[in-house]
Amino acid sequence: MKIVFAPLMPFVSHPGRIAAVAVFFFSAGFLLTIWRRKIIWGSYSAGVAWASFAAWEQHCVEMRYNIRVDLGVIYPILAAFTIFASVRIFSAVSPQADIPRHYSLRALLILMTVVAIFLGGLAWYVR
């Protein structure tokens, strides 16, 4: 069971890290909306899910909850939103966009994802 929840462990009891992921999804949605001239609802819905999780985690930290049965329900929902948003973010570009802009945007989003994962892992390791 520890392996299943391992990706979530750097975020438990750290609402700031969770909020950073929410900001990433909102930023990616905003950039894609400007770039493609089409709203990417998957990114915004993942941002809302992560922001809600950040608010809930802040509440749990303030109340000093140490037994977290709620993560068994939250984690699958959060994983589904994250996977869906990632697929929507990296999906095929709309027909009106040109190829160079598409590849530069995709490279930027991949770079942002790698940096976010690296910083999250580094912050978890340092803790």
N, C-alpha and C positions, 0 to 999 in steps of 0.2 A: 504494500500500500504506500510505502514511503516513496517508491519510484514514481507512482502515479501523481502524487502531489508535489514532487520535486520542482517542477517549473513554477509553482505558485509560492514556494517557501521564501524566496527573496522579497516577496511583497507582504507577507503576513506581518502585521504590527508595524508597517511602514507606509502610512497613507501618502506620504510625499512621493514615494516611488510609483505608487499606483496612479497618483495624479499626473505624474510625468508621462505615463503610458496613455492616459486619457488625452492629454495635450497633444501627444504624437498623433493619435487617431483624428482628433479635431483638425490639427494642422494638415495632415495628409488629405482629409476630406476637403478642406478649404483650398489647398493647392490644386487638387484634382478638379474641383468645381470651377476654378478660374481657368485652368489649363484646358479642360475638355468642354467647358460650357455646358456641363451636365452634372447634376447633383449626384454624388455617390453616397447613397443612403447607408450602405453597409459600414462605411468608415464613421459616419456620424453616430450610427446606432452602437458601434463598438465603443466610441468615445463616451457615450451616455452610460453604457454598461460599466466601463472602467471608472467613470466619475462617481457613479452610484456606489460602486464597490469601495472607492476611496472614502466617501462619506460614511459608509457603514463601518469601515475599518477604523476611521477616526473615532466613531462612537464606541467601538469595542476597546480601543486603546484607552479612552477616557474612563470607561467603566471597569477597566482592568480585567476583562474576560480572559481566562487562560485555557479553558477547554472550548475548542472551536469546532463543534459539530456542524455549524452552519456552512463551513467550507465544503462539505460534501455535497451541498446543494448549489452553492455559489460557483464552485470551480467548473462543473460541466457547462453551466450556462455561460460563464465568462469565456471558456474555451471555444464554445460554439460561435459566439459573437466574434471572437478574435480570428478564428479560422475563416469565417464567412467574410469578414472585412478584409483580411489579407488576400483572399482570392479575388475579391472585387477590386482592390487597389492594384494588384498586379495582373489583372485581366487585360484582354486585348483593348487596344486604343480605338476610339471612335473613328469612323471613316473620314471626317473632315480634318483630322489632325495629320500633320506631316511626320514622316519617320524620324528625322533628327530630334525634334522636340519630344517625341514619344520616348526615345531611348535615353535622352538626357533626364527626363522626369523619372523614368523607371530607375535609372542609376542613382538619382538623388534619393528616391524612396528606399531603395535597397541599402544605400549607405546610411540613411537615418535609422533603419531597422537594425543594422549591424552595430552601429554606435550605441543605440539604446540597449540592446542585449548585452553588449560589452560593459557598459557602465552599470547596468543592473547587476551583472555577475560580479563585477569588481566591488560594488558597494556591499553585496552580500558576503563576499569573501573577506573584506576588511572588517566587517562587523564581527 
